Amino acid sequence: MKTVLIIVGVILLAFIAVQVFAWNGQRNIETYPYVVNKKYDAFEIRTYEESLFTSVQLTSNKYKDVSGEGFSILAGYIFGGNDTGEKIAMTSPVAMSLEDSTTMMFLVPKKYKLETLPQPNQSQIEFRKESAKTIAAISFGGWANDDKIETYKQKLKSALDAENIPYSNRFSFFGYNPPYEVFNRKNEIIVELKTK
């Protein structure tokens, strides 16, 4: 019985250590910069500045099929899978377009310009500039899956319709946490707004 208690205690301490590490890591990570223009009960309007991303195009539009594949391709690049072997800092959130196919994107840290980025070893990785834009965002917790993503996409559409706010068909999913982080998980569905 004593051995079991020791094992449980060690597992619990390891779990707590991982969560503290994840929490500290999230506080120090560079994020996609934006300004909140207006808050509503269910969503908020934000303006994002022009930013540079690494991206990979995937054939499926199912979160469960592409989230792991896309992440491992882009993570391979930033963990040194490039022509200089340089490690590039992780950023947040991981973005995924919600279209017939999926584009997954990692924000490029501000210290890099397109000309100074190392070239990826994998040919399917591309660099892309996202223009400045105004979006609406709705948040949800826990782990994302296809059903939750669709539910919150519909909630966002209904909330925008109720406020007569015109929006495009460019929806994306933003995931903010590593998979091993259990507490305070944050996910968002965003959509680009139409200019009036």
N, C-alpha and C positions, 0 to 999 in steps of 0.2 A: 504493500500500500504506500509506503514511504517513497519507493522508487517511482510509482505512478505520479504522486504529488510533485516530485522533483521534475519529472518529464513535463508535466502540465505547466509547472512554473516556468521552466526554460522556454517552452513554446510561447507562453503568454508574454514573457519578457522580449522574446524575438519579435513577436507580432507588434508590440508597443514600439520597439525600436524602429521597425520598418515604417510604422505610421508617423512617428516623429520625424524620421528622415524624409518621408514623402512630403509632410507638411512644411518642413524647412525648405526643401527643394522648390516647392511651389511658390513660396514667398520671394525667392531670389531669382525666379525665372523671368526672362524678357517676354512681354506679351504684346499682342497686336494693339497698337495705340488707338484709342477712340475717345470721343467726347459724348456724354449723354445730353441729348437735346431736350427730351421730355420723357417723363415716366407716367405710365398708365397703370391701372390695377394689374393687368395680366402681362404687359410687355413694356418695352421702352424703345424709344427712337434714339439712334446713335449716328454719329458721323465718324467714319474711319478715314485716316489719311492714306495717301498712296504708299504702298508697301511692296516689297519684293519677297517672293516665295519660291521654294523648291516644290515641284509637283510631279505627280505620276498619274497617268490615265489608266483606269481599270475598266474592264469590259462589263462587269456586273453592276447593278445598282442596289444590291442587297448589303446592308451593313454587316451582317454576319459573315458574308463571303469575302468582303473587300477590306474590312478594318485591319485584320492581321496582316494580310498580304501587302497592302499599301504601306502600313506602318513599318514593316520590316525592310522594304525597299528604300524608303526615305531615311530610316534610322541607319541603315547600312552606309548611306552616303555621309551623314553627319558624324558617324562614329569612325570615319577614316577611309571609307570606300570611295576615294577620289584620287586624282592624279598626284596630289602632294602628300596624301596620307594624313591630312590635317583633320583634327577633331573640331567640330563646330557645335557650339552650345545648343541644347534643346530649347525650344521656345513653346509658347502656348497661345492660343489653343491649336490643336490639330483640326484642320478644316476639311470637310468632305462635301462636295457638291451633291445635291439631291436631284439628279437628272436621270436620263435613260442609261447613261454610264456614269461612273464616279471619277471625279478628280480629287485626289487627296493632296493636301498642301501643308507644308511646314513654313512658318514665317522665317525669313532669313534675318539673323541678328543685325542690328543697325550699323555695326562697325564695318559691314561688308557692302561693297557696291557690286553690280553685275560684273564689272571688269576684274574685280579682285577675288571673286569666288573660285575655289578650286573646281575643276571639271569632274563630273561624276564618272565612276567606272561603269555604271549601268546606263545603257543608251536610252532607256525609257524615262529617265529623270530629265525634266526640263525646268528652266527658270522662267518665271512669269511675273510681270508687274501687274498688281491689282490697282486700278485707279481709285482715287478718293471716292467715297460713296456714302450715301445715307441709307441706313437699314432699320428694320424693326427686329427685335430679338425677344424671344420667350425662353425662360429657363426651366430646367427640371433636374432633379437629383437622381442618385442611384446610378446603376449601370445602364448604358444605352442599349437598345435593341431595335429591330425594325418596327415593331408594333408601337413602342414609345415614340420613336421618331415620327411616325405617321400621325399618331394621336396629337402630338404637340404642333406638328405642321398644320393640322386642321384647326386646332385651337387658335393658333396665331392668325390664320386666315379669317376665322370667325370674328376675332377681336378687332382686326383691322377693318373688316367689312362693317362692323358695328360703329366704328368711328369714322367711316367714309374716307379711309386713308388708302389711296391707290398704290398697288404694289405690282412688281414684275413677277415673272415665273422663275426667278433665280433664287431658289432656296438652298441653304447649306446647313450642315450640322457642324457645331463646334464642340469638341471634347477637351476638357481642361485637365483631366487627372490621369496619371499612370494607372494601369490596370490593378496594381497591388495596393493602391490607396483605397481604403474602405470608407473613411468618414469624410463628410463635407464634399461629396462628389458634385461636380457642376457640369451640366451639358446645356447647350442652347440650340434652338432652331432660329436661323435668321433668314430674312428675305430682303432683297434690295427694293427700295421704294421708288416709285415713278416720280419724276420731277414734275411739278404742277405747271 
